[in-house]
Amino acid sequence: MSAATPIRLLDAGLGTTLESPPHNAKFPTDTCLWSSHFLITSPDTLRRVHEAFAEGGADVLLTATYQASLQGFAATKKPSTSRSARRDIEESTDQEGLSNQKDDTYTSQEAAALMRTAVPLAKQAFFSTDRTTKTNVRGQVALSLGAYGATMQPSTEYSGEYKPESMQTAAGLYSWHEERLRIFKDDKASWNDVDYVSFETLPVLQEVHAVKRVMAKHNCAEQTKPWWISCVFPNDDLTLPDGSSAEAVVEAMLQTSGNEDQRPWGIGINCTDIKKLDRLILKYEAAAQKVLGRETSSEHWPWLVMYPDGAQGSVYNTETGEWEMDPKLKAQGPQIPWHEELTEIITKTAERGRWKGILVGGCCKTTPDSIRKLRLQLASANSDVFYLETG
């Protein structure tokens, strides 16, 4: 029998948690920053949400940078900014497809500084001063880097419809992702506090190739960090929005070609209906086995990273900004609780003994309480096929 699979807990849906009580956030419709906008308006709120996830049992916290980009900040107005006080700011024309920098929005330098503040906000959540003991002395931070489409308005990471045309190529996506990663990599303090790099919710195969090239360039031997790629599968046929199969996705994630690409620490699935998760994991395993070899032990497999949504049949409408229930699913009646269903999936996956480990959390509509319940459910399972790495 294979050795028991280690489990680490990721946090859950930051943006939808901010929208829910007690925070009840209303994200501005004139900016595409979404939860990253709180880096400007209320970093204390972000800190409290990070702390809630840490208290709920998360071992790894994602930074509030999923939708952050230089372009997004350049299109976001500063609160209470006087135009007359900033008339001498030079217009920015660096980014293709962007209008000239406005004097009441953020320069590239200002945007980068704000984006970097997300790292210590997450890191400090494990060492809150209002408790006598540390929440989790082994707590880690994952730098959240969403798909290019997540930074568009409206967001297109669920459709894969990327504009301008240059962003429909691996070269264009490489340049964009490389520029954003350097914001953190070039700042020693920020990079030292990053434990993982996460490329999330990728909807197109070209973007998988692009981020692999980015990490091949920047994840050099003396500063190697574990990193993962996770993709979104909104289609009923379990394909990416661009039509790529799960098998093609895994092959792109794991294939190596000299020094150009680097195999990620983890591969995964996020922001996807939990009902699809079992079937997708089986497809991932079959494809990974082809690339890695049938006899390869779990020690040489990547970690599986999975954080499905907890929408329970509702779907986010990017045009209206509202969650809408699928009438067919509503008619089926109550769903299995998210944490129970996910524990069943984890157990079956661990029984097969393929993955080196499993990093699991939640995406949209999951909360700190979802993570708390998941940790309790896993801890009470008394399983001999997996174990929680921290407690």
Salt bridges, closest charged atoms under 4 A:
ASP44 OD1 - ARG47 NE 3.81
GLU51 OE2 - ARG47 NH1 3.03
GLU55 OE2 - ARG131 NH1 2.16
ASP59 OD1 - ARG375 NH2 3.09
ASP103 OD1 - ARG83 NH1 3.18
ASP104 OD2 - ARG83 NH2 3.47
GLU110 OE2 - LYS78 NZ 2.87
GLU110 OE2 - ARG86 NH1 3.64
ASP130 OD1 - ARG131 NH1 3.58
GLU178 OE2 - ARG182 NE 2.94
GLU178 OE2 - LYS217 NZ 3.29
GLU178 OE2 - HIS218 NE2 2.72
ASP187 OD1 - ARG116 NE 3.89
ASP195 OD2 - LYS123 NZ 2.95
GLU207 OE2 - HIS177 NE2 2.68
GLU247 OE2 - LYS283 NZ 3.49
GLU260 OE2 - ARG213 NE 3.94
ASP278 OD2 - LYS348 NZ 2.56
GLU285 OE1 - ARG352 NE 2.69
GLU341 OE2 - LYS275 NZ 3.14
ASP369 OD1 - ARG372 NH2 2.66
ASP369 OD2 - LYS373 NZ 3.37
GLU389 OE1 - ARG8 NE 2.43
